[in-house]
């Protein structure tokens, strides 16, 4: 295997200072839709050694239970369920995941959309393999999830982008509005992450999607639905846009959390719908991630970017995402509104949810261990 980049020797770093230690003691508040606090649950919080301006996080877990989190140019790991972390160098990553047989996969969009894989826990990596995004102009730029379907293909959610003011090579004419924008696709690999193809569209105006295979066999997607460029398209219903705060002063402005279902392992997605909102805030509930507990409950963990209680929130569904709990779990406060700390999550053996938030401006990278009420 040719070496593309090498993971540095891990070194343990201690980050807690007097000025930041207070956050480590915060419980998770349980809120009603109107913001009333009705309870709280304990949370165990630990900072992760990452100090750049921004590091969006993606997580993967090995068969031995070691947790790896990619934060841009760092690959951090924990052998004790997220309590302590070691940090090593990584090439610039726009996506990360651990698939079957503990193969690590990294996606990068520079200089072209491509993936690299590692079979030795990130010590050495393959040469980059290009990912076909035609006819789109750009690939990546979002928060790329890489995961594994048990006894099935590995999956990668990848944003493909059609730029404004570009010419359609088939017609030689400017592309129409319907062709422009961002389109999240599911790519598949059946050769251990070496190559990726067999793609299928989730929906238009989508990026940073997270997909999960539920115990029922259905797949559920958490989607950042965002119109880019912000423009009215043929067939748009202005009243529907207004209902989801996507029509402002006569202009389209969509930036929301959506959910969608698939009954065919991610090839087609239906029931694309606005995720549960609060009366005070419909806009900016993105990006998000999904996990399912052994008892069947699905947890949607999302960034609430603006308004009261800006931060990382969670809601719970007992019916595969059809309906969601009225109460919200306030997992982490957002220091600087609008600059979301992207959550990535897994469920540990004792049903603890491990939520990792990447560094973003005044919010440091952190690992949060917590359990839902009535978890056995």
C-alpha positions, 0 to 999 in steps of 0.5 A: 500500500502506498502511503498518502499521509501518516498518522502521527504518534498519539499524545495525550493532551489536557485542556481543562482550565479554570475559565472553561471547567464550568461547562464540564459540570452542566447537566442536560436540561429537559425543555418543553416547546415553550422553553420551560425547564421540566427536569434535567439529566446528568451528563459527563463532559470531556474536552477533546484536544483540538484548537483550530478555529473550526473542526466539524466532527465525524465519528467511527467505532472499531470492532474493539470499541475504540472511538475515532473522531475526525476533526478536519486535520486531526484524528482523535481517539478514545479507548474509554468511551469518550472520557479521555482522548489522544490526538494525531495528525490527519490530512484535510478531511471533509468526511470520515467513517469506519466501515467493515473490518475496521477500514477507515475511509476519509473523503476530501474535496481538494484538489478533487473529490476523492477518498482514501482508505486505511487498513491499519487504524489510520497509520498509513493511507492509500493514494486518493481515488477520485469520486465521480460527481458528473455532471456536477461542478463540485463535490463535498464542501458539506459534512460527509458521513461514511457508514456501513450497512450490516451485511451490505454496502458501505454508504457515503452521503456526499453533497454535489453542487451545480454552480450558478452561471455555468453552461450545460455541456450537453446543450451549450446553453446556461443551466436552468434554475432546476439544475442549480444548487446542492444535491446530497447523494448516497454513494456505495462501496462494495470493495471495502471503501476502495471505490465509490459509485452506485449513487442515488439522490436523497433530495434537492437542496440538501447537504450534510445528511446523516442516514441510519438503518433502523431495526425495522429495516427502514432507513431514516435521514436527517437532512440540512435542506438549504436552497443555494442559490436562494431563489424561487423555483417553478412549482414552489408553493409560497404558502408552504415556504412561509409555513416553514419560515422559508419566505422572508420579505418576498425572498426565498430563504431555506435553511432547515432540518428535514427528515426523510424515509427510505424502504429500499436501503437508501435508493429512493427517499420519500416523505421528505418533511420538516423536522419537529420545530418549536413555536419560537424557531423554525429556521436553522435546525441543522445539521443533525445526526441520528442514533437508535437505542437497543429498545428501539427509540430513535434519537435525533440530535441537531444543532439549534442555531438561533434564538432562545436555547441556541445549541445542540438539542435532541428529540426522541421517537418511539415509532421510527421517526413518525412522531417525536417527543414534545420535550427537548433535551438541551445537550449543549449551549451554543456560545456564538449563535449561528456558528453550530457545533456539529454533533456526531453520535454513537450508542455505547454498550451500556446504552450511553449516548456519546455526542461529540461536537466539533470546535467552532469559534467559542465552542470547544470540541467536546465529548458528552456522555448521557443517557435518556430517562428510562434507559435500562 
